[in-house]
Structures are given as structure tokens and as C-alpha cells.
Amino acid sequence: MVAVAQLGERVHPETRRTMSRPVCEVVGGTAHDADTPVLSELVRVALGEIPQYVPHRFLEPVQEDLGATLLP
């Protein structure tokens, strides 16, 4: 995958780690979860499929980034 845009980033309030939200394009290979203590699953979906995986609103900073960048 290649990052083609940056939705945003923030410092996680509990871990103090910088959390980045990139938009990626698949160019080859196999995606994998490199942060298993934080992430439970890695899924590639089209924008319109997001509600199937996240039926509620995202945390406000993520929702703001999505709204400003990708959502109508």
C-alpha cells in the first residue's frame, strides 16, 4: 500500500502515541496489522462500505477528518 493522502493525526490520550489516519492505495503485497495491542483487525474497504464496519460515528477528531476530506 502507498499512502496517497493524510486524513489527520492526533496523540492518543492514553498511550501518548501519535495516531495517523492515512488514505492508502493498494499497489501490491498483503496488508497486515502491525499494532496488535491497539488494532483488532485490518480490513480494506471502499468509502461507502465504512458503515458496515463502523455503524456508529467515529471519535470526533476522526469524524472531522473524514468529513473534511472524503465524505460529502
ZIWOSUL-V475392 format. One record per backbone hydrogen bond with DSSP energy under -0.5 kcal/mol. NH is the residue of the N-H (numbers start at 1). CO is the residue of the C=O. E is the energy in kcal/mol with one decimal. If there is no record, write none. Layout:
NH:CO:E + NH:CO:E
This chain:
2:25:-2.4 + 4:23:-3.3 + 5:23:-1.3 + 7:5:-0.6 + 7:21:-3.1 + 8:21:-0.7 + 10:19:-2.0 + 12:10:-0.6 + 12:17:-3.3 + 16:12:-1.9 + 19:10:-3.8 + 19:17:-0.5 + 20:18:-0.6 + 21:8:-2.5 + 23:5:-2.8 + 24:22:-0.5 + 25:2:-2.5 + 34:32:-0.8 + 38:35:-1.8 + 39:35:-2.8 + 45:43:-0.6 + 49:46:-1.9 + 50:46:-0.5 + 50:47:-1.4 + 52:49:-1.6 + 53:49:-0.7 + 53:50:-1.6 + 54:50:-2.6 + 62:59:-0.7 + 63:59:-2.6 + 64:60:-2.7 + 65:61:-1.9 + 66:62:-2.8 + 67:63:-2.8 + 68:64:-2.4 + 69:65:-1.7 + 70:66:-2.7 + 71:66:-2.6
